[in-house]
Amino acid sequence: MDTIKISAKDVKKLRDQTGAGMMDCKKALVEANGDMQAAIEYLRKKGQKMTEKRADRDAKEGLVFAITSNDNSKGVVVRIGCETDFVAKNADFVAFAESIAQLALNEFPADKEALLALDFNGQTVADKLIERTGVIGEKIELSSFEKLESGHVVAYIHMGHKAGVVVGFNKTADNLAEAGRNIAMQVAAMHPIAVDKDGVDATVIQKEIEIGMDQARQEGKPENLLEKIAQGKLGKFYKEKTLLNQEYVKAEKKESVKQYISSIDKELMVTGFKHVTLG
């Protein structure tokens, strides 16, 4: 028997604050003798225990949100992970993930750790994730956070929030809403690792040279020509792995992404991109 009478109004208030189920909210209030803050803490501790219990679980499902500011000067990509597709499709989870993405855009924190430390309705994002774990019964985590700031940023969400992309341009231009989306779709489909060859990490280039030399050696090429042959193979690597040098997938005629962008505006340049996927 309950030791204190818990009103339906208080149960609803706690549910509105935490998203927990009605029975969980009532139990928390009973355990807390009607104290709202103590009830919230009770639910948070339950979430902490659940988080520890499910720490080794994979949160490979979830949602990716890519959004930009009203003036298109900033963009973020946020992935909130969960364990099952069933949870990812839940309306409350969708709203929760979207609210984290909006907070990230509004506050534009330096990195993932800074985002986790931000205030979210009176508690940190990290604590809110723990609380949601207790409510849902699955591991809920901030899996990824990327941000981009430029002259004009375009966002694109791929495959029903299974991937998100933001692309930065040096300026705005006519038809950039459509063209920017096309470039973001290119990123989602072709997975470039850099905007241009100058952006490829030196260690990646060195590894590709070593691979090219080894391939040429196995083909019986002279030792003194191996590096030259490997350098030649880099051209193909750049064409496949750097955005501007890739073949533009939506082109009616054969052209590179760089050529497509130039056809929109000769002064238009891609300054960067961020790409986040599930899994």
Contacts in CASP RR format, 6 or more apart in sequence:
PFRMAT RR
TARGET T0000
AUTHOR 0000-0000-0000
METHOD contacts of the structure
MODEL  1
MDTIKISAKDVKKLRDQTGAGMMDCKKALVEANGDMQAAIEYLRKKGQKM
TEKRADRDAKEGLVFAITSNDNSKGVVVRIGCETDFVAKNADFVAFAESI
AQLALNEFPADKEALLALDFNGQTVADKLIERTGVIGEKIELSSFEKLES
GHVVAYIHMGHKAGVVVGFNKTADNLAEAGRNIAMQVAAMHPIAVDKDGV
DATVIQKEIEIGMDQARQEGKPENLLEKIAQGKLGKFYKEKTLLNQEYVK
AEKKESVKQYISSIDKELMVTGFKHVTLG
2 30 0 8 1.000
3 30 0 8 1.000
3 33 0 8 1.000
4 30 0 8 1.000
4 33 0 8 1.000
4 34 0 8 1.000
6 26 0 8 1.000
6 29 0 8 1.000
6 30 0 8 1.000
6 34 0 8 1.000
10 29 0 8 1.000
10 34 0 8 1.000
10 36 0 8 1.000
11 22 0 8 1.000
11 25 0 8 1.000
11 26 0 8 1.000
11 29 0 8 1.000
13 36 0 8 1.000
14 20 0 8 1.000
14 25 0 8 1.000
14 28 0 8 1.000
14 29 0 8 1.000
14 36 0 8 1.000
14 39 0 8 1.000
14 40 0 8 1.000
14 43 0 8 1.000
15 21 0 8 1.000
15 22 0 8 1.000
15 25 0 8 1.000
17 36 0 8 1.000
17 40 0 8 1.000
17 121 0 8 1.000
18 25 0 8 1.000
18 40 0 8 1.000
18 43 0 8 1.000
18 131 0 8 1.000
18 135 0 8 1.000
19 92 0 8 1.000
19 132 0 8 1.000
19 135 0 8 1.000
20 28 0 8 1.000
20 43 0 8 1.000
20 131 0 8 1.000
20 134 0 8 1.000
20 135 0 8 1.000
21 135 0 8 1.000
24 43 0 8 1.000
24 46 0 8 1.000
24 135 0 8 1.000
25 39 0 8 1.000
25 43 0 8 1.000
28 39 0 8 1.000
28 40 0 8 1.000
28 42 0 8 1.000
28 43 0 8 1.000
28 46 0 8 1.000
29 35 0 8 1.000
29 36 0 8 1.000
29 39 0 8 1.000
31 38 0 8 1.000
31 39 0 8 1.000
31 42 0 8 1.000
32 38 0 8 1.000
32 39 0 8 1.000
32 41 0 8 1.000
32 42 0 8 1.000
40 131 0 8 1.000
43 131 0 8 1.000
43 134 0 8 1.000
43 135 0 8 1.000
44 123 0 8 1.000
44 127 0 8 1.000
44 130 0 8 1.000
44 131 0 8 1.000
46 134 0 8 1.000
47 130 0 8 1.000
47 131 0 8 1.000
47 133 0 8 1.000
47 134 0 8 1.000
47 135 0 8 1.000
48 130 0 8 1.000
50 133 0 8 1.000
50 134 0 8 1.000
50 137 0 8 1.000
51 130 0 8 1.000
51 133 0 8 1.000
51 134 0 8 1.000
51 139 0 8 1.000
54 83 0 8 1.000
54 133 0 8 1.000
54 137 0 8 1.000
54 138 0 8 1.000
54 139 0 8 1.000
55 139 0 8 1.000
57 83 0 8 1.000
57 138 0 8 1.000
57 139 0 8 1.000
58 83 0 8 1.000
58 139 0 8 1.000
59 81 0 8 1.000
59 82 0 8 1.000
59 83 0 8 1.000
59 138 0 8 1.000
59 139 0 8 1.000
59 140 0 8 1.000
59 141 0 8 1.000
59 143 0 8 1.000
60 81 0 8 1.000
60 83 0 8 1.000
60 278 0 8 1.000
60 279 0 8 1.000
61 81 0 8 1.000
61 82 0 8 1.000
61 83 0 8 1.000
61 84 0 8 1.000
61 85 0 8 1.000
61 87 0 8 1.000
61 88 0 8 1.000
61 278 0 8 1.000
61 279 0 8 1.000
62 79 0 8 1.000
62 80 0 8 1.000
62 81 0 8 1.000
62 82 0 8 1.000
62 85 0 8 1.000
62 87 0 8 1.000
62 88 0 8 1.000
62 93 0 8 1.000
62 97 0 8 1.000
62 143 0 8 1.000
62 161 0 8 1.000
62 278 0 8 1.000
63 79 0 8 1.000
63 80 0 8 1.000
63 81 0 8 1.000
63 88 0 8 1.000
63 93 0 8 1.000
63 94 0 8 1.000
63 97 0 8 1.000
63 98 0 8 1.000
63 161 0 8 1.000
64 77 0 8 1.000
64 78 0 8 1.000
64 79 0 8 1.000
64 144 0 8 1.000
64 157 0 8 1.000
64 161 0 8 1.000
64 162 0 8 1.000
64 163 0 8 1.000
64 164 0 8 1.000
64 276 0 8 1.000
64 277 0 8 1.000
64 278 0 8 1.000
65 76 0 8 1.000
65 77 0 8 1.000
65 78 0 8 1.000
65 79 0 8 1.000
65 80 0 8 1.000
65 97 0 8 1.000
65 98 0 8 1.000
65 100 0 8 1.000
65 101 0 8 1.000
65 157 0 8 1.000
65 161 0 8 1.000
65 164 0 8 1.000
66 75 0 8 1.000
66 76 0 8 1.000
66 77 0 8 1.000
66 155 0 8 1.000
66 156 0 8 1.000
66 157 0 8 1.000
66 164 0 8 1.000
66 165 0 8 1.000
66 166 0 8 1.000
66 276 0 8 1.000
67 75 0 8 1.000
67 76 0 8 1.000
67 101 0 8 1.000
67 102 0 8 1.000
67 105 0 8 1.000
67 155 0 8 1.000
68 74 0 8 1.000
68 75 0 8 1.000
68 105 0 8 1.000
68 153 0 8 1.000
68 154 0 8 1.000
68 155 0 8 1.000
68 166 0 8 1.000
69 75 0 8 1.000
69 105 0 8 1.000
69 153 0 8 1.000
72 151 0 8 1.000
72 152 0 8 1.000
72 153 0 8 1.000
72 154 0 8 1.000
72 172 0 8 1.000
73 149 0 8 1.000
73 150 0 8 1.000
73 151 0 8 1.000
73 152 0 8 1.000
73 153 0 8 1.000
74 105 0 8 1.000
74 108 0 8 1.000
74 147 0 8 1.000
74 148 0 8 1.000
74 149 0 8 1.000
74 153 0 8 1.000
75 105 0 8 1.000
75 147 0 8 1.000
75 148 0 8 1.000
75 149 0 8 1.000
75 153 0 8 1.000
75 155 0 8 1.000
75 166 0 8 1.000
76 101 0 8 1.000
76 104 0 8 1.000
76 105 0 8 1.000
76 108 0 8 1.000
76 145 0 8 1.000
76 146 0 8 1.000
76 147 0 8 1.000
76 148 0 8 1.000
76 166 0 8 1.000
77 144 0 8 1.000
77 145 0 8 1.000
77 146 0 8 1.000
77 147 0 8 1.000
77 155 0 8 1.000
77 164 0 8 1.000
77 165 0 8 1.000
77 166 0 8 1.000
77 274 0 8 1.000
77 275 0 8 1.000
77 276 0 8 1.000
78 97 0 8 1.000
78 100 0 8 1.000
78 101 0 8 1.000
78 104 0 8 1.000
78 115 0 8 1.000
78 142 0 8 1.000
78 144 0 8 1.000
78 145 0 8 1.000
78 146 0 8 1.000
78 276 0 8 1.000
79 142 0 8 1.000
79 143 0 8 1.000
79 144 0 8 1.000
79 145 0 8 1.000
79 276 0 8 1.000
79 277 0 8 1.000
79 278 0 8 1.000
80 93 0 8 1.000
80 96 0 8 1.000
80 97 0 8 1.000
80 100 0 8 1.000
80 140 0 8 1.000
80 141 0 8 1.000
80 142 0 8 1.000
80 143 0 8 1.000
81 88 0 8 1.000
81 139 0 8 1.000
81 140 0 8 1.000
81 141 0 8 1.000
81 142 0 8 1.000
81 143 0 8 1.000
81 278 0 8 1.000
82 88 0 8 1.000
82 93 0 8 1.000
82 136 0 8 1.000
82 138 0 8 1.000
82 139 0 8 1.000
82 140 0 8 1.000
83 138 0 8 1.000
83 139 0 8 1.000
84 138 0 8 1.000
87 93 0 8 1.000
87 136 0 8 1.000
87 138 0 8 1.000
88 94 0 8 1.000
88 161 0 8 1.000
90 136 0 8 1.000
93 136 0 8 1.000
96 132 0 8 1.000
99 120 0 8 1.000
100 115 0 8 1.000
100 120 0 8 1.000
100 125 0 8 1.000
100 142 0 8 1.000
103 115 0 8 1.000
103 118 0 8 1.000
103 120 0 8 1.000
103 125 0 8 1.000
104 115 0 8 1.000
104 145 0 8 1.000
104 147 0 8 1.000
107 115 0 8 1.000
107 118 0 8 1.000
108 147 0 8 1.000
108 149 0 8 1.000
109 115 0 8 1.000
109 117 0 8 1.000
109 118 0 8 1.000
109 145 0 8 1.000
109 147 0 8 1.000
111 145 0 8 1.000
112 142 0 8 1.000
112 144 0 8 1.000
112 145 0 8 1.000
115 125 0 8 1.000
115 142 0 8 1.000
115 145 0 8 1.000
116 124 0 8 1.000
116 125 0 8 1.000
116 126 0 8 1.000
116 129 0 8 1.000
116 142 0 8 1.000
117 124 0 8 1.000
117 125 0 8 1.000
117 126 0 8 1.000
118 124 0 8 1.000
118 125 0 8 1.000
120 127 0 8 1.000
120 128 0 8 1.000
121 128 0 8 1.000
123 131 0 8 1.000
125 142 0 8 1.000
126 142 0 8 1.000
129 140 0 8 1.000
129 141 0 8 1.000
129 142 0 8 1.000
132 140 0 8 1.000
133 139 0 8 1.000
133 140 0 8 1.000
144 276 0 8 1.000
146 166 0 8 1.000
146 274 0 8 1.000
146 275 0 8 1.000
146 276 0 8 1.000
147 166 0 8 1.000
147 274 0 8 1.000
148 166 0 8 1.000
148 167 0 8 1.000
148 168 0 8 1.000
148 272 0 8 1.000
148 273 0 8 1.000
148 274 0 8 1.000
150 168 0 8 1.000
150 169 0 8 1.000
150 170 0 8 1.000
150 271 0 8 1.000
150 272 0 8 1.000
151 168 0 8 1.000
151 169 0 8 1.000
151 170 0 8 1.000
151 171 0 8 1.000
151 172 0 8 1.000
151 271 0 8 1.000
152 168 0 8 1.000
152 169 0 8 1.000
152 170 0 8 1.000
152 171 0 8 1.000
152 172 0 8 1.000
152 173 0 8 1.000
152 176 0 8 1.000
153 166 0 8 1.000
153 167 0 8 1.000
153 168 0 8 1.000
153 169 0 8 1.000
154 166 0 8 1.000
154 167 0 8 1.000
154 168 0 8 1.000
154 169 0 8 1.000
154 176 0 8 1.000
154 177 0 8 1.000
154 180 0 8 1.000
154 181 0 8 1.000
154 183 0 8 1.000
154 184 0 8 1.000
155 164 0 8 1.000
155 165 0 8 1.000
155 166 0 8 1.000
155 184 0 8 1.000
156 164 0 8 1.000
156 165 0 8 1.000
156 166 0 8 1.000
156 167 0 8 1.000
156 181 0 8 1.000
156 184 0 8 1.000
156 185 0 8 1.000
156 187 0 8 1.000
156 188 0 8 1.000
157 163 0 8 1.000
157 164 0 8 1.000
158 164 0 8 1.000
158 165 0 8 1.000
158 185 0 8 1.000
158 188 0 8 1.000
162 277 0 8 1.000
162 278 0 8 1.000
163 188 0 8 1.000
163 275 0 8 1.000
163 276 0 8 1.000
163 277 0 8 1.000
163 278 0 8 1.000
164 188 0 8 1.000
164 275 0 8 1.000
164 276 0 8 1.000
164 277 0 8 1.000
165 184 0 8 1.000
165 185 0 8 1.000
165 187 0 8 1.000
165 188 0 8 1.000
165 273 0 8 1.000
165 274 0 8 1.000
165 275 0 8 1.000
165 276 0 8 1.000
166 184 0 8 1.000
166 273 0 8 1.000
166 274 0 8 1.000
167 180 0 8 1.000
167 183 0 8 1.000
167 184 0 8 1.000
167 187 0 8 1.000
167 270 0 8 1.000
167 272 0 8 1.000
167 273 0 8 1.000
168 270 0 8 1.000
168 271 0 8 1.000
168 272 0 8 1.000
168 273 0 8 1.000
169 176 0 8 1.000
169 180 0 8 1.000
169 268 0 8 1.000
169 269 0 8 1.000
169 270 0 8 1.000
169 271 0 8 1.000
170 267 0 8 1.000
170 268 0 8 1.000
170 269 0 8 1.000
170 270 0 8 1.000
170 271 0 8 1.000
171 265 0 8 1.000
171 267 0 8 1.000
171 268 0 8 1.000
173 179 0 8 1.000
173 264 0 8 1.000
173 265 0 8 1.000
173 268 0 8 1.000
174 264 0 8 1.000
174 265 0 8 1.000
175 264 0 8 1.000
176 264 0 8 1.000
176 265 0 8 1.000
176 268 0 8 1.000
179 260 0 8 1.000
179 261 0 8 1.000
179 264 0 8 1.000
182 250 0 8 1.000
182 260 0 8 1.000
183 243 0 8 1.000
183 257 0 8 1.000
183 260 0 8 1.000
183 261 0 8 1.000
183 270 0 8 1.000
183 273 0 8 1.000
184 273 0 8 1.000
185 249 0 8 1.000
185 250 0 8 1.000
186 192 0 8 1.000
186 243 0 8 1.000
186 246 0 8 1.000
186 248 0 8 1.000
186 249 0 8 1.000
186 250 0 8 1.000
186 257 0 8 1.000
187 243 0 8 1.000
187 273 0 8 1.000
187 275 0 8 1.000
188 275 0 8 1.000
189 249 0 8 1.000
190 243 0 8 1.000
190 246 0 8 1.000
190 249 0 8 1.000
191 275 0 8 1.000
192 241 0 8 1.000
192 242 0 8 1.000
192 243 0 8 1.000
192 246 0 8 1.000
192 273 0 8 1.000
193 200 0 8 1.000
193 204 0 8 1.000
193 241 0 8 1.000
193 242 0 8 1.000
194 200 0 8 1.000
194 201 0 8 1.000
194 241 0 8 1.000
194 242 0 8 1.000
194 243 0 8 1.000
195 242 0 8 1.000
195 243 0 8 1.000
195 244 0 8 1.000
195 270 0 8 1.000
195 271 0 8 1.000
195 272 0 8 1.000
195 273 0 8 1.000
196 242 0 8 1.000
196 243 0 8 1.000
196 244 0 8 1.000
196 245 0 8 1.000
197 238 0 8 1.000
197 242 0 8 1.000
197 245 0 8 1.000
199 242 0 8 1.000
200 238 0 8 1.000
200 241 0 8 1.000
200 242 0 8 1.000
205 234 0 8 1.000
208 230 0 8 1.000
208 233 0 8 1.000
208 234 0 8 1.000
208 237 0 8 1.000
209 227 0 8 1.000
209 230 0 8 1.000
209 231 0 8 1.000
209 234 0 8 1.000
210 230 0 8 1.000
211 230 0 8 1.000
212 226 0 8 1.000
212 229 0 8 1.000
212 230 0 8 1.000
212 233 0 8 1.000
213 226 0 8 1.000
213 227 0 8 1.000
213 229 0 8 1.000
213 230 0 8 1.000
215 230 0 8 1.000
215 233 0 8 1.000
216 225 0 8 1.000
216 226 0 8 1.000
216 229 0 8 1.000
216 230 0 8 1.000
217 223 0 8 1.000
217 226 0 8 1.000
221 229 0 8 1.000
238 245 0 8 1.000
239 245 0 8 1.000
239 246 0 8 1.000
239 247 0 8 1.000
240 246 0 8 1.000
243 257 0 8 1.000
243 270 0 8 1.000
243 273 0 8 1.000
244 256 0 8 1.000
244 257 0 8 1.000
244 258 0 8 1.000
244 261 0 8 1.000
244 270 0 8 1.000
245 256 0 8 1.000
245 257 0 8 1.000
245 258 0 8 1.000
246 256 0 8 1.000
246 257 0 8 1.000
247 254 0 8 1.000
247 255 0 8 1.000
247 256 0 8 1.000
247 257 0 8 1.000
248 255 0 8 1.000
248 256 0 8 1.000
248 257 0 8 1.000
248 259 0 8 1.000
248 260 0 8 1.000
251 260 0 8 1.000
255 263 0 8 1.000
261 268 0 8 1.000
261 269 0 8 1.000
261 270 0 8 1.000
262 268 0 8 1.000
END
